[in-house]
Amino acid sequence: MNWDQAADHLVTVRDLLRFAVSAFSSHQIYFGHGYPGPTEEASYLVLHALGLPHDQRELWLDARLLPEERRTALALVRRRVEERVPAAYLTHEAWLGPFRFYVDERTIVPRSFIADALQEGLEPWIEDFDEVSRAADICTGGGSLAILLALRCPNAQVDAVDLSPEALEVARKNVADYGLESRIRLHRGDLYEGLEPQAYDLIISNPPYVDEAAMASLPAEYRKEPEMALASGPDGLDHVRRLIAGAPAHLKPGGLLVVEIGHQRATLEAAFPEIPWVWLDLPGGDSYVFAVCREDLPGA
């Protein structure tokens, strides 16, 4: 593709969007970091490059482009095509619903069904989020879920843990951006390392859960992310097993463990047939996030 030649024919925002969608479609870009297809991701990248609101695209479609604007937007589109860099790494931002987070290659791109669970899926177990006093986010990465947890539980102190010091640097920036330094404590550690015993009303985690076979066939976009944030042993449950084993020692009586496990529901149920799993019915499906009370966990 001759990018310089193409640029000479792109006059309006509409032209640029059409070109980006065609480029993404013809090069078989993989979408899975927040945008379902080429139209949505092209719109996001182009409007971001132009500094335009994402929810007002129709207003700008026929606006003419300045040469520098065209070059800036095309540079993002070109990197997305040729280098397979996720859009979030190109723009250094990711969204969970209306919440924006800084992101770069030091941490996984934020995406989690737990974001939905915190808003609409935990009421049977947590009747009043104002009464949650201590909560933890294990494998916090860039801190997005810890921040949503703190916002959902306005009276809670939140401990956020990750093994990667680089990811925690990103988390520290995001926590500061939301002004939550006094309520979210960041810890470097392996899962529960450094956390207090029987302290938490709620523990959430979106841990690594990709199995060996899936890791070997990941699209190029996912291989741009830190491997330690994705891989979890032969069957994808190395981290989840340890989360389950350690939860009773860190949850208060009646406390709740909420964990995202991707496509590993059948594997998990076979590994722990004695646990009465509750699978949360969320907009993305009912097989990705489980909730289990402390008293239903082995060793409680």
C-alpha positions as CSV (number, residue, x, y, z in Angstrom):
1,M,0.0,0.0,0.0
2,N,1.4,3.4,-1.0
3,W,0.5,5.5,2.0
4,D,1.9,8.7,0.6
5,Q,0.0,8.4,-2.6
6,A,-3.2,7.7,-0.8
7,A,-2.8,10.8,1.4
8,D,-3.0,13.0,-1.6
9,H,-6.6,11.9,-2.3
10,L,-8.0,12.2,1.2
11,V,-9.7,15.5,1.5
12,T,-12.4,15.1,4.3
13,V,-12.8,13.3,7.5
14,R,-15.2,11.0,5.6
15,D,-12.5,10.2,3.1
16,L,-10.0,9.3,5.8
17,L,-12.5,7.1,7.7
18,R,-13.4,5.2,4.6
19,F,-9.7,4.7,3.8
20,A,-8.9,3.5,7.3
21,V,-11.9,1.0,7.3
22,S,-10.7,-0.4,3.9
23,A,-7.1,-0.7,5.1
24,F,-8.2,-2.5,8.3
25,S,-10.5,-4.9,6.4
26,S,-8.1,-5.7,3.7
27,H,-5.2,-6.5,6.0
28,Q,-7.3,-8.7,8.3
29,I,-6.7,-6.7,11.5
30,Y,-7.7,-8.5,14.7
31,F,-10.2,-6.7,16.9
32,G,-10.5,-7.5,20.6
33,H,-9.1,-4.6,22.6
34,G,-12.3,-2.6,22.9
35,Y,-13.7,-2.2,19.4
36,P,-15.7,-4.9,17.7
37,G,-14.8,-4.2,14.1
38,P,-13.0,-2.0,11.5
39,T,-15.6,0.8,11.4
40,E,-15.6,1.4,15.2
41,E,-11.8,1.2,15.6
42,A,-11.1,3.4,12.5
43,S,-13.5,6.0,13.8
44,Y,-11.9,6.0,17.2
45,L,-8.3,6.3,15.9
46,V,-9.1,9.0,13.3
47,L,-11.2,11.2,15.7
48,H,-8.5,10.8,18.4
49,A,-5.8,11.9,16.0
50,L,-7.9,15.0,15.0
51,G,-8.8,15.9,18.6
52,L,-12.5,15.5,17.9
53,P,-15.2,14.1,20.3
54,H,-15.9,10.5,19.6
55,D,-19.7,10.9,20.1
56,Q,-20.1,13.6,17.5
57,R,-18.7,12.0,14.4
58,E,-21.5,13.0,12.1
59,L,-20.8,16.7,12.7
60,W,-17.3,16.4,11.2
61,L,-17.6,13.9,8.4
62,D,-17.4,16.5,5.6
63,A,-14.9,18.8,7.3
64,R,-11.7,19.3,5.2
65,L,-8.4,18.1,6.6
66,L,-5.3,20.1,7.0
67,P,-2.1,18.4,5.7
68,E,-0.7,17.9,9.2
69,E,-4.0,16.5,10.4
70,R,-4.0,14.0,7.6
71,R,-0.4,12.9,8.2
72,T,-1.0,12.5,12.0
73,A,-4.1,10.3,11.5
74,L,-2.5,8.2,8.7
75,A,0.5,7.5,10.8
76,L,-1.7,5.9,13.5
77,V,-3.6,3.9,10.9
78,R,-0.4,2.8,9.2
79,R,1.1,1.6,12.5
80,R,-2.1,-0.3,13.3
81,V,-1.9,-2.1,10.0
82,E,1.8,-2.7,9.6
83,E,2.8,-3.3,13.2
84,R,-0.4,-4.7,14.6
85,V,-0.2,-2.4,17.6
86,P,-3.4,-2.3,19.6
87,A,-5.2,1.0,19.2
88,A,-5.0,1.7,23.0
89,Y,-1.2,1.6,22.8
90,L,-1.2,4.0,19.9
91,T,-3.4,6.6,21.7
92,H,-2.3,5.7,25.3
93,E,-5.9,5.5,26.4
94,A,-8.5,2.8,27.0
95,W,-12.1,3.0,28.0
96,L,-14.2,0.8,30.3
97,G,-17.7,2.3,29.8
98,P,-17.4,6.0,30.4
99,F,-14.2,5.7,32.3
100,R,-10.9,6.6,30.6
101,F,-7.5,5.1,31.6
102,Y,-4.0,5.7,30.6
103,V,-2.3,2.6,29.1
104,D,1.0,1.7,27.4
105,E,3.0,-1.4,26.6
106,R,3.9,-1.9,30.3
107,T,0.5,-3.3,31.1
108,I,-2.3,-5.2,29.5
109,V,-5.0,-3.2,27.7
110,P,-7.9,-2.8,30.2
111,R,-10.9,-5.0,29.3
112,S,-12.9,-6.9,31.8
113,F,-16.4,-8.2,32.4
114,I,-15.8,-7.4,36.0
115,A,-16.4,-3.7,35.1
116,D,-19.9,-4.6,34.3
117,A,-20.3,-6.8,37.4
118,L,-19.4,-4.0,39.7
119,Q,-22.2,-1.9,38.2
120,E,-25.0,-4.4,37.9
121,G,-24.0,-8.0,38.9
122,L,-23.2,-8.2,42.6
123,E,-26.4,-7.0,44.3
124,P,-27.6,-10.4,45.5
125,W,-24.4,-10.7,47.7
126,I,-23.6,-7.0,48.3
127,E,-26.8,-5.1,49.1
128,D,-25.2,-1.8,50.0
129,F,-21.8,-1.0,48.4
130,D,-21.5,1.9,50.9
131,E,-21.0,-0.7,53.6
132,V,-17.9,-2.3,52.0
133,S,-15.0,-1.1,54.1
134,R,-12.1,-3.2,52.7
135,A,-11.6,-4.5,49.2
136,A,-8.8,-5.9,47.0
137,D,-8.0,-6.1,43.3
138,I,-5.5,-8.9,42.6
139,C,-3.5,-8.7,39.4
140,T,-4.5,-5.1,39.0
141,G,-2.3,-4.3,36.0
142,G,-2.8,-0.6,35.2
143,G,-5.3,-0.2,38.1
144,S,-8.5,0.2,36.1
145,L,-10.6,-2.3,38.1
146,A,-9.2,-1.1,41.4
147,I,-10.3,2.4,40.5
148,L,-13.8,1.2,39.5
149,L,-13.9,-0.7,42.7
150,A,-13.1,2.4,44.8
151,L,-15.7,4.4,42.9
152,R,-18.3,1.8,43.4
153,C,-17.5,1.4,47.1
154,P,-17.1,5.0,48.2
155,N,-16.2,4.1,51.9
156,A,-13.8,1.3,51.1
157,Q,-10.0,1.2,51.3
158,V,-8.8,-0.8,48.3
159,D,-5.5,-2.8,48.1
160,A,-4.4,-3.3,44.5
161,V,-1.7,-5.9,43.9
162,D,0.4,-6.8,40.9
163,L,3.7,-8.7,40.4
164,S,5.0,-6.3,37.6
165,P,6.6,-3.1,38.8
166,E,6.2,-1.6,35.4
167,A,2.4,-2.2,35.5
168,L,2.2,-0.6,38.9
169,E,3.9,2.5,37.5
170,V,0.9,2.8,35.1
171,A,-1.5,2.0,37.9
172,R,0.0,4.8,40.0
173,K,-0.6,7.3,37.2
174,N,-4.2,6.2,36.8
175,V,-4.9,6.3,40.5
176,A,-3.5,9.8,40.6
177,D,-5.6,10.9,37.6
178,Y,-8.7,9.9,39.5
179,G,-7.5,11.5,42.7
180,L,-7.7,8.2,44.7
181,E,-4.2,8.1,46.2
182,S,-5.7,8.2,49.7
183,R,-8.0,5.2,49.2
184,I,-6.1,2.9,46.8
185,R,-2.9,1.3,48.1
186,L,-0.7,-0.3,45.4
187,H,1.4,-3.3,46.4
188,R,4.0,-5.3,44.4
189,G,3.4,-8.9,45.1
190,D,2.4,-12.4,43.9
191,L,-1.4,-12.6,44.3
192,Y,-2.1,-12.2,48.0
193,E,1.4,-11.5,49.0
194,G,1.5,-8.6,51.5
195,L,-2.2,-8.5,52.1
196,E,-3.8,-8.8,55.5
197,P,-5.6,-12.0,56.7
198,Q,-9.4,-12.0,56.9
199,A,-9.5,-8.3,56.1
200,Y,-11.7,-8.0,52.9
201,D,-15.4,-7.8,52.3
202,L,-14.7,-8.2,48.5
203,I,-11.8,-9.5,46.4
204,I,-11.9,-9.2,42.7
205,S,-9.4,-10.4,40.1
206,N,-9.0,-10.5,36.3
207,P,-5.9,-12.8,36.4
208,P,-3.9,-14.4,33.6
209,Y,-6.0,-17.3,32.2
210,V,-4.7,-18.1,28.7
211,D,-3.7,-21.8,28.3
212,E,-0.6,-23.0,26.5
213,A,-2.4,-23.9,23.3
214,A,-4.1,-20.6,23.0
215,M,-0.9,-18.7,23.8
216,A,0.7,-20.4,20.9
217,S,-1.9,-19.1,18.5
218,L,-2.5,-15.6,19.8
219,P,-3.1,-12.9,17.2
220,A,-0.2,-10.5,16.7
221,E,-2.1,-7.7,18.6
222,Y,-2.2,-9.8,21.8
223,R,1.5,-10.7,21.5
224,K,2.2,-6.9,22.0
225,E,0.9,-7.2,25.5
226,P,3.1,-8.5,28.5
227,E,3.1,-12.3,28.4
228,M,2.9,-12.5,32.2
229,A,-0.5,-10.8,32.1
230,L,-1.9,-13.5,29.8
231,A,-0.3,-16.9,30.3
232,S,-1.4,-19.2,33.1
233,G,0.0,-22.7,32.6
234,P,-1.1,-25.7,30.6
235,D,-4.8,-25.4,31.2
236,G,-5.0,-21.6,31.9
237,L,-5.9,-22.1,35.6
238,D,-2.6,-21.8,37.4
239,H,-3.4,-18.4,38.8
240,V,-7.1,-19.1,39.4
241,R,-6.2,-22.2,41.5
242,R,-4.0,-20.1,43.8
243,L,-6.7,-17.4,44.0
244,I,-9.2,-19.9,45.2
245,A,-6.8,-21.6,47.6
246,G,-5.8,-18.3,49.2
247,A,-9.1,-16.5,49.3
248,P,-10.5,-18.0,52.6
249,A,-7.5,-16.7,54.5
250,H,-8.0,-13.1,53.3
251,L,-11.8,-12.7,53.1
252,K,-13.9,-11.8,56.1
253,P,-16.7,-14.2,57.1
254,G,-19.4,-13.7,54.4
255,G,-16.8,-12.1,52.1
256,L,-17.0,-12.6,48.3
257,L,-14.5,-13.6,45.7
258,V,-15.2,-12.5,42.1
259,V,-12.9,-13.7,39.3
260,E,-12.9,-13.5,35.5
261,I,-11.7,-16.6,33.7
262,G,-12.3,-16.1,30.0
263,H,-13.3,-19.3,28.3
264,Q,-12.2,-21.7,31.1
265,R,-15.6,-22.3,32.7
266,A,-15.8,-26.0,31.8
267,T,-12.2,-26.6,32.8
268,L,-12.7,-24.9,36.2
269,E,-15.9,-26.7,37.0
270,A,-14.2,-30.0,36.2
271,A,-11.3,-29.1,38.5
272,F,-13.5,-28.0,41.4
273,P,-16.8,-30.0,41.2
274,E,-17.4,-29.4,44.9
275,I,-17.7,-25.6,44.7
276,P,-21.2,-24.2,44.1
277,W,-20.2,-21.8,41.3
278,V,-22.3,-18.8,40.5
279,W,-21.8,-17.4,37.1
280,L,-22.7,-13.8,36.7
281,D,-25.1,-13.0,33.9
282,L,-23.5,-10.0,32.3
283,P,-23.9,-8.2,28.9
284,G,-21.0,-10.2,27.4
285,G,-22.3,-13.6,28.6
286,D,-22.8,-15.8,31.6
287,S,-19.7,-17.9,31.5
288,Y,-16.8,-15.5,32.1
289,V,-17.0,-14.3,35.7
290,F,-17.8,-16.3,38.8
291,A,-18.7,-15.2,42.3
292,V,-18.3,-17.4,45.3
293,C,-18.7,-16.8,49.0
294,R,-15.9,-17.5,51.4
295,E,-17.9,-20.2,53.2
296,D,-18.3,-22.1,49.9
297,L,-14.5,-22.3,49.2
298,P,-12.3,-25.2,50.1
299,G,-10.6,-24.7,53.4
300,A,-13.0,-22.0,54.7
